[in-house]
Amino acid sequence: MTSTLADPVKKWIAYSVIAGVVALIGSLGPWVVVSAGIFGGVSVNGTQGDGVITLFLALLTIAAAIVYLLKPGKLSWLPWGLIGAGAVTTLIAIITFSKMSSLGGMMSVGAGWGLFAVLLAGLATAGLGALAMMASRAAKAPTAPPAAG
């Protein structure tokens, strides 16, 4: 595969670094915000729960993508890894959202910006992995011979 053909793959992998940074920041941010009226409120950061997993996946995504960009022949499995990391990150965010709906009563419970960031970054990471895989397959596909005329 020549460097010209690798450019579309590199583009999607480079964008996955950005998605990884968003997931990293979101993992450190507030995931759940609880308000108890006149008694005040509290927020729970992602790293106080499953955000530790999304933080690890974000760091792994960033590191693997950077290695791929520096040495394109390495880590040919990376698009599949991005899809998996993005899917797990998205699933963790969705599960956290579903747990919030079961809380409530006298308190107001809502999602923090960190959880929204993790959800969007997980979806983006999985999607970018799929785009990188499609670009890689297109670059490897044999070209049809010219038609005889």
N, CA, C and O of each residue as an XYZ file, in Angstrom:
596
protein
N       0.856     -1.171      0.000
C       0.000      0.000      0.000
C       0.899      1.230      0.000
O       1.778      1.354      0.853
N       0.691      2.122     -0.931
C       1.511      3.321     -1.014
C       0.998      4.377     -0.051
O      -0.122      4.297      0.453
N       1.841      5.362      0.190
C       1.436      6.404      1.135
C       0.230      7.190      0.622
O      -0.568      7.685      1.417
N       0.092      7.307     -0.705
C      -1.060      8.008     -1.261
C      -2.357      7.300     -0.898
O      -3.340      7.943     -0.531
N      -2.357      5.974     -1.002
C      -3.557      5.220     -0.674
C      -3.835      5.206      0.829
O      -4.983      5.057      1.246
N      -2.804      5.357      1.630
C      -2.981      5.308      3.085
C      -3.563      6.601      3.638
O      -4.049      6.612      4.769
N      -3.529      7.683      2.879
C      -3.982      8.973      3.390
C      -5.416      8.956      3.931
O      -5.642      9.498      5.013
N      -6.402      8.360      3.234
C      -7.755      8.342      3.811
C      -7.811      7.591      5.141
O      -8.533      7.993      6.053
N      -7.062      6.519      5.248
C      -7.031      5.767      6.502
C      -6.416      6.637      7.597
O      -6.943      6.722      8.706
N      -5.295      7.282      7.272
C      -4.627      8.150      8.251
C      -5.554      9.271      8.720
O      -5.544      9.648      9.891
N      -6.353      9.797      7.794
C      -7.263     10.896      8.149
C      -8.239     10.434      9.232
O      -8.422     11.127     10.233
N      -8.863      9.281      9.043
C      -9.836      8.786     10.026
C      -9.150      8.428     11.336
O      -9.707      8.652     12.410
N      -7.949      7.875     11.254
C      -7.199      7.544     12.476
C      -6.824      8.833     13.216
O      -6.890      8.880     14.444
N      -6.435      9.871     12.481
C      -6.088     11.152     13.116
C      -7.298     11.738     13.832
O      -7.165     12.271     14.934
N      -8.467     11.647     13.224
C      -9.675     12.135     13.884
C      -9.981     11.331     15.148
O     -10.559     11.861     16.097
N      -9.598     10.064     15.161
C      -9.860      9.249     16.355
C      -9.030      9.730     17.544
O      -9.422      9.516     18.692
N      -7.893     10.375     17.289
C      -7.121     10.972     18.388
C      -7.958     12.059     19.058
O      -7.992     12.162     20.285
N      -8.627     12.864     18.244
C      -9.482     13.933     18.782
C     -10.628     13.331     19.594
O     -10.936     13.806     20.687
N     -11.259     12.283     19.056
C     -12.342     11.616     19.787
C     -11.823     11.035     21.100
O     -12.517     11.072     22.116
N     -10.607     10.500     21.075
C     -10.006      9.966     22.296
C      -9.770     11.038     23.343
O      -9.974     10.808     24.536
N      -9.338     12.211     22.894
C      -9.121     13.328     23.831
C     -10.454     13.783     24.431
O     -10.532     14.082     25.623
N     -11.495     13.834     23.607
C     -12.823     14.206     24.119
C     -13.293     13.181     25.151
O     -13.833     13.554     26.193
N     -13.089     11.890     24.867
C     -13.469     10.841     25.824
C     -12.657     10.956     27.115
O     -13.186     10.752     28.207
N     -11.383     11.279     26.984
C     -10.526     11.431     28.163
C     -11.025     12.580     29.043
O     -11.164     12.425     30.256
N     -11.288     13.716     28.430
C     -11.776     14.875     29.185
C     -13.149     14.575     29.793
O     -13.403     14.892     30.955
N     -14.027     13.963     28.998
C     -15.355     13.604     29.500
C     -15.303     12.610     30.645
O     -16.125     12.673     31.559
N     -14.346     11.690     30.605
C     -14.206     10.701     31.682
C     -13.828     11.360     33.001
O     -14.186     10.870     34.072
N     -13.109     12.464     32.920
C     -12.694     13.191     34.128
C     -13.763     14.166     34.615
O     -13.731     14.604     35.764
N     -14.708     14.504     33.738
C     -15.737     15.487     34.070
C     -16.904     14.880     34.821
O     -16.931     13.679     35.089
N     -17.884     15.735     35.164
C     -19.059     15.252     35.903
C     -19.974     14.404     35.017
O     -20.314     14.782     33.895
N     -20.356     13.261     35.552
C     -21.256     12.353     34.843
C     -22.679     12.463     35.374
O     -23.644     12.385     34.614
N     -22.799     12.643     36.671
C     -24.115     12.719     37.297
C     -24.153     13.964     38.163
O     -23.238     14.221     38.945
N     -25.223     14.734     38.016
C     -25.413     15.936     38.821
C     -26.698     15.744     39.620
O     -27.772     15.535     39.055
N     -26.566     15.819     40.966
C     -27.704     15.620     41.859
C     -27.990     16.938     42.560
O     -27.091     17.554     43.134
N     -29.251     17.370     42.511
C     -29.661     18.585     43.183
C     -30.727     18.229     44.210
O     -31.721     17.576     43.892
N     -30.508     18.667     45.443
C     -31.446     18.373     46.531
C     -32.133     19.645     47.005
O     -32.305     19.856     48.205
N     -32.520     20.482     46.067
C     -33.263     21.697     46.410
C     -32.458     22.646     47.258
O     -31.342     23.024     46.901
N     -33.040     23.039     48.410
C     -32.381     24.006     49.279
C     -31.145     23.437     49.962
O     -30.341     24.180     50.525
N     -30.995     22.125     49.911
C     -29.841     21.492     50.554
C     -28.606     21.486     49.659
O     -27.545     21.012     50.064
N     -28.742     22.009     48.450
C     -27.598     22.082     47.538
C     -27.554     20.903     46.590
O     -28.557     20.231     46.350
N     -26.394     20.675     46.069
C     -26.246     19.584     45.118
C     -24.824     19.068     45.107
O     -23.929     19.595     45.767
N     -24.660     18.042     44.348
C     -23.349     17.417     44.231
C     -23.232     16.817     42.831
O     -24.226     16.422     42.221
N     -22.017     16.760     42.346
C     -21.802     16.085     41.066
C     -20.836     14.922     41.287
O     -19.965     14.962     42.156
N     -21.020     13.903     40.480
C     -20.181     12.714     40.569
C     -19.386     12.615     39.276
O     -19.957     12.512     38.190
N     -18.077     12.646     39.403
C     -17.217     12.553     38.229
C     -17.175     11.126     37.706
O     -17.429     10.172     38.440
N     -16.854     10.998     36.435
C     -16.794      9.687     35.801
C     -15.794      8.753     36.447
O     -16.021      7.545     36.506
N     -14.685      9.301     36.935
C     -13.650      8.443     37.520
C     -14.047      7.880     38.881
O     -13.307      7.090     39.467
N     -15.200      8.281     39.381
C     -15.702      7.705     40.617
C     -16.531      6.453     40.333
O     -17.177      5.908     41.228
N     -16.506      6.012     39.100
C     -17.264      4.828     38.700
C     -16.668      4.247     37.431
O     -15.456      4.060     37.333
N     -17.525      3.961     36.461
C     -17.093      3.329     35.217
C     -16.290      4.248     34.316
O     -15.776      3.807     33.287
N     -16.173      5.502     34.676
C     -15.341      6.419     33.912
C     -13.879      6.023     33.907
O     -13.118      6.450     33.039
N     -13.484      5.209     34.872
C     -12.115      4.694     34.889
C     -11.890      3.818     33.649
O     -10.816      3.848     33.048
N     -12.898      3.051     33.280
C     -12.796      2.190     32.094
C     -12.743      3.046     30.833
O     -11.915      2.809     29.954
N     -13.625      4.042     30.742
C     -13.625      4.893     29.548
C     -12.340      5.721     29.463
O     -11.858      6.005     28.366
N     -11.789      6.103     30.603
C     -10.520      6.822     30.627
C      -9.411      5.936     30.070
O      -8.606      6.386     29.254
N      -9.365      4.686     30.505
C      -8.368      3.735     30.006
C      -8.521      3.524     28.501
O      -7.534      3.521     27.766
N      -9.774      3.345     28.042
C     -10.013      3.141     26.615
C      -9.621      4.377     25.808
O      -9.110      4.256     24.694
N      -9.857      5.561     26.363
C      -9.471      6.805     25.681
C      -7.951      6.894     25.551
O      -7.435      7.233     24.485
N      -7.246      6.595     26.620
C      -5.776      6.625     26.578
C      -5.239      5.597     25.588
O      -4.294      5.875     24.849
N      -5.839      4.415     25.574
C      -5.433      3.364     24.644
C      -5.702      3.782     23.199
O      -4.874      3.550     22.318
N      -6.852      4.393     22.958
C      -7.202      4.881     21.624
C      -6.195      5.922     21.150
O      -5.704      5.849     20.024
N      -5.892      6.881     22.001
C      -4.951      7.949     21.641
C      -3.571      7.368     21.343
O      -2.963      7.690     20.322
N      -3.083      6.512     22.238
C      -1.740      5.950     22.077
C      -1.642      5.095     20.812
O      -0.690      5.234     20.044
N      -2.613      4.219     20.592
C      -2.574      3.336     19.426
C      -2.684      4.139     18.133
O      -1.999      3.836     17.156
N      -3.535      5.154     18.119
C      -3.693      5.978     16.917
C      -2.406      6.735     16.603
O      -2.024      6.854     15.438
N      -1.746      7.237     17.618
C      -0.483      7.959     17.393
C       0.580      7.009     16.854
O       1.317      7.365     15.935
N       0.666      5.805     17.416
C       1.618      4.810     16.903
C       1.307      4.502     15.442
O       2.218      4.420     14.619
N       0.033      4.332     15.116
C      -0.362      4.048     13.734
C       0.041      5.185     12.800
O       0.546      4.945     11.703
N      -0.180      6.411     13.234
C       0.151      7.561     12.388
C       1.657      7.691     12.175
O       2.100      8.115     11.108
N       2.438      7.329     13.182
C       3.893      7.417     13.060
C       4.478      6.254     12.267
O       5.480      6.412     11.570
N       3.850      5.086     12.379
C       4.316      3.881     11.681
C       3.119      3.176     11.061
O       2.606      2.212     11.628
N       2.665      3.651      9.891
C       1.429      3.135      9.289
C       1.399      1.628      9.053
O       0.314      1.047      9.037
N       2.526      0.981      8.874
C       2.534     -0.468      8.656
C       2.188     -1.257      9.904
O       1.804     -2.423      9.817
N       2.321     -0.639     11.047
C       2.032     -1.297     12.322
C       0.563     -1.155     12.667
O      -0.128     -0.280     12.145
N       0.101     -2.004     13.532
C      -1.254     -1.931     14.078
C      -2.342     -1.978     13.005
O      -3.260     -1.158     13.013
N      -2.241     -2.923     12.096
C      -3.252     -3.037     11.043
C      -4.636     -3.369     11.608
O      -5.648     -3.194     10.930
N      -4.671     -3.842     12.837
C      -5.937     -4.174     13.511
C      -6.611     -2.945     14.117
O      -7.717     -3.052     14.647
N      -5.970     -1.789     14.051
C      -6.469     -0.610     14.759
C      -7.913     -0.235     14.424
O      -8.664      0.091     15.343
N      -8.344     -0.264     13.157
C      -9.755      0.071     12.912
C     -10.722     -0.810     13.716
O     -11.720     -0.315     14.240
N     -10.429     -2.102     13.812
C     -11.280     -2.986     14.624
C     -11.199     -2.598     16.099
O     -12.203     -2.623     16.810
N     -10.004     -2.242     16.549
C      -9.841     -1.811     17.936
C     -10.616     -0.546     18.250
O     -11.185     -0.409     19.332
N     -10.636      0.383     17.293
C     -11.401      1.614     17.487
C     -12.893      1.323     17.571
O     -13.601      1.895     18.400
N     -13.362      0.431     16.708
C     -14.779      0.059     16.757
C     -15.111     -0.547     18.114
O     -16.125     -0.198     18.718
N     -14.268     -1.448     18.596
C     -14.510     -2.084     19.895
C     -14.453     -1.102     21.053
O     -15.325     -1.110     21.922
N     -13.421     -0.251     21.065
C     -13.284      0.732     22.148
C     -14.448      1.711     22.135
O     -14.982      2.068     23.186
N     -14.835      2.141     20.946
C     -15.969      3.057     20.835
C     -17.275      2.420     21.275
O     -18.099      3.061     21.929
N     -17.463      1.149     20.914
C     -18.690      0.444     21.300
C     -18.768      0.265     22.813
O     -19.826      0.472     23.406
N     -17.665     -0.114     23.438
C     -17.664     -0.307     24.897
C     -17.882      1.030     25.600
O     -18.643      1.102     26.565
N     -17.225      2.086     25.129
C     -17.396      3.414     25.714
C     -18.848      3.869     25.603
O     -19.423      4.382     26.563
N     -19.434      3.676     24.424
C     -20.837      4.054     24.208
C     -21.760      3.249     25.115
O     -22.687      3.802     25.707
N     -21.516      1.967     25.224
C     -22.344      1.104     26.074
C     -22.274      1.537     27.539
O     -23.296      1.572     28.224
N     -21.085      1.863     28.017
C     -20.941      2.325     29.405
C     -21.742      3.610     29.616
O     -22.415      3.761     30.636
N     -21.673      4.532     28.658
C     -22.425      5.790     28.785
C     -23.926      5.523     28.788
O     -24.652      6.110     29.590
N     -24.399      4.655     27.911
C     -25.829      4.347     27.851
C     -26.300      3.685     29.141
O     -27.372      4.013     29.648
N     -25.520      2.769     29.668
C     -25.881      2.116     30.937
C     -25.950      3.141     32.060
O     -26.847      3.088     32.900
N     -25.000      4.076     32.074
C     -25.012      5.118     33.110
C     -26.250      5.997     32.973
O     -26.876      6.343     33.975
N     -26.610      6.363     31.741
C     -27.838      7.127     31.521
C     -29.056      6.358     32.039
O     -29.935      6.948     32.667
N     -29.115      5.059     31.784
C     -30.282      4.269     32.201
C     -30.362      4.133     33.718
O     -31.462      4.032     34.262
N     -29.245      4.128     34.403
C     -29.255      4.062     35.871
C     -29.794      5.353     36.470
O     -30.423      5.332     37.527
N     -29.555      6.463     35.809
C     -30.024      7.748     36.327
C     -31.536      7.842     36.323
O     -32.121      8.455     37.216
N     -32.162      7.257     35.353
C     -33.617      7.358     35.282
C     -34.291      6.631     36.429
O     -35.450      6.905     36.742
N     -33.572      5.696     37.067
C     -34.170      4.969     38.186
C     -33.977      5.700     39.511
O     -34.556      5.299     40.520
N     -33.179      6.760     39.528
C     -32.998      7.560     40.735
C     -34.055      8.653     40.756
O     -34.838      8.777     39.814
N     -34.083      9.419     41.784
C     -35.015     10.547     41.795
C     -35.692     10.711     43.138
O     -35.041     10.610     44.177
N     -37.001     10.966     43.132
C     -37.730     11.225     44.365
C     -37.647     12.693     44.708
O     -38.028     13.544     43.905
N     -37.151     13.001     45.898
C     -37.041     14.374     46.371
C     -35.866     15.100     45.716
O     -35.725     16.316     45.852
N     -35.034     14.354     45.014
C     -33.853     14.954     44.399
C     -34.007     14.993     42.890
O     -34.718     14.184     42.292
N     -33.336     15.936     42.305
C     -33.289     16.032     40.853
C     -31.953     15.440     40.404
O     -30.893     15.866     40.863
N     -32.009     14.466     39.512
C     -30.810     13.796     39.034
C     -30.708     14.003     37.529
O     -31.673     13.780     36.798
N     -29.551     14.425     37.078
C     -29.351     14.636     35.648
C     -27.950     14.267     35.220
O     -27.057     14.055     36.041
N     -27.784     14.197     33.933
C     -26.480     13.869     33.367
C     -25.604     15.106     33.321
O     -26.066     16.202     33.003
N     -24.336     14.915     33.641
C     -23.365     15.994     33.540
C     -22.760     16.053     32.148
O     -22.928     15.129     31.352
N     -22.061     17.131     31.857
C     -21.481     17.311     30.534
C     -20.465     16.231     30.206
O     -20.293     15.878     29.039
N     -19.799     15.708     31.205
C     -18.788     14.670     30.970
C     -19.384     13.410     30.367
O     -18.784     12.790     29.490
N     -20.567     13.034     30.838
C     -21.221     11.833     30.321
C     -21.655     12.035     28.873
O     -21.536     11.122     28.056
N     -22.160     13.234     28.551
C     -22.517     13.521     27.160
C     -21.278     13.478     26.267
O     -21.330     12.954     25.154
N     -20.167     14.030     26.755
C     -18.922     14.022     25.981
C     -18.445     12.596     25.729
O     -18.004     12.272     24.627
N     -18.533     11.745     26.749
C     -18.104     10.350     26.600
C     -18.998      9.608     25.613
O     -18.512      8.831     24.792
N     -20.289      9.846     25.695
C     -21.218      9.195     24.763
C     -20.900      9.591     23.317
O     -20.792      8.730     22.444
N     -20.751     10.887     23.071
C     -20.450     11.345     21.712
C     -19.086     10.856     21.235
O     -18.930     10.477     20.074
N     -18.105     10.865     22.124
C     -16.770     10.396     21.748
C     -16.771      8.894     21.458
O     -16.073      8.439     20.551
N     -17.544      8.126     22.216
C     -17.641      6.689     21.957
C     -18.256      6.407     20.601
O     -17.768      5.563     19.849
N     -19.334      7.120     20.290
C     -19.967      6.959     18.978
C     -19.007      7.375     17.858
O     -18.910      6.701     16.833
N     -18.309      8.480     18.061
C     -17.367      8.962     17.056
C     -16.219      7.978     16.857
O     -15.820      7.712     15.723
N     -15.689      7.440     17.942
C     -14.574      6.500     17.846
C     -14.968      5.252     17.059
O     -14.225      4.795     16.190
N     -16.132      4.713     17.369
C     -16.609      3.532     16.638
C     -16.833      3.861     15.161
O     -16.454      3.087     14.283
N     -17.442      4.996     14.899
C     -17.690      5.398     13.518
C     -16.403      5.650     12.746
O     -16.288      5.264     11.583
N     -15.439      6.294     13.387
C     -14.150      6.547     12.733
C     -13.395      5.253     12.469
O     -12.713      5.126     11.452
N     -13.515      4.301     13.373
C     -12.911      2.988     13.143
C     -13.518      2.314     11.929
O     -12.806      1.713     11.125
N     -14.842      2.413     11.794
C     -15.520      1.825     10.633
C     -15.090      2.528      9.343
O     -14.859      1.869      8.329
N     -14.983      3.835      9.374
C     -14.541      4.578      8.188
C     -13.100      4.223      7.820
O     -12.773      4.080      6.641
N     -12.244      4.083      8.827
C     -10.849      3.697      8.570
C     -10.786      2.299      7.970
O      -9.982      2.042      7.074
N     -11.629      1.395      8.460
C     -11.644      0.039      7.925
C     -12.094      0.035      6.463
O     -11.501     -0.640      5.623
N     -13.148      0.797      6.174
C     -13.632      0.863      4.793
C     -12.583      1.485      3.872
O     -12.399      1.024      2.745
N     -11.897      2.525      4.338
C     -10.860      3.165      3.531
C      -9.689      2.212      3.310
O      -9.107      2.182      2.226
N      -9.349      1.443      4.325
C      -8.264      0.471      4.205
C      -8.616     -0.620      3.202
O      -7.788     -1.003      2.375
N      -9.836     -1.113      3.277
C     -10.271     -2.150      2.336
C     -10.332     -1.609      0.915
O      -9.975     -2.310     -0.032
N     -10.779     -0.373      0.760
C     -10.856      0.230     -0.581
C      -9.458      0.397     -1.165
O      -9.258      0.226     -2.368
N      -8.495      0.730     -0.314
C      -7.115      0.925     -0.778
C      -6.497     -0.407     -1.192
O      -5.637     -0.438     -2.072
N      -6.922     -1.505     -0.573
C      -6.363     -2.820     -0.873
C      -7.099     -3.532     -2.012
O      -6.607     -4.523     -2.552
N      -8.264     -3.027     -2.368
C      -9.072     -3.688     -3.399
C      -8.373     -3.609     -4.751
O      -7.819     -2.573     -5.117
N      -8.407     -4.723     -5.489
C      -7.779     -4.694     -6.807
C      -8.584     -3.799     -7.748
O      -9.811     -3.731     -7.673
N      -7.887     -3.140     -8.604
C      -8.572     -2.293     -9.567
C      -8.918     -3.122    -10.795
O      -8.187     -4.042    -11.161
N     -10.011     -2.798    -11.410
C     -10.458     -3.534    -12.592
C      -9.606     -3.145    -13.792
O      -9.234     -1.982    -13.943
N      -9.299     -4.120    -14.645
C      -8.526     -3.782    -15.842
C      -9.368     -2.927    -16.780
O     -10.596     -2.999    -16.749
N      -8.723     -2.125    -17.605
C      -9.484     -1.277    -18.529
C     -10.311     -2.145    -19.488
O      -9.896     -3.230    -19.894
N     -11.452     -1.645    -19.820
C     -12.343     -2.380    -20.714
C     -11.780     -2.379    -22.134
O     -11.243     -1.382    -22.617
N     -11.921     -3.517    -22.772
C     -11.454     -3.622    -24.160
C     -12.483     -2.933    -25.067
O     -13.689     -3.119    -24.904
N     -12.012     -2.175    -25.976
C     -12.948     -1.403    -26.722
C     -12.941     -1.655    -28.131
O     -13.711     -1.042    -28.871
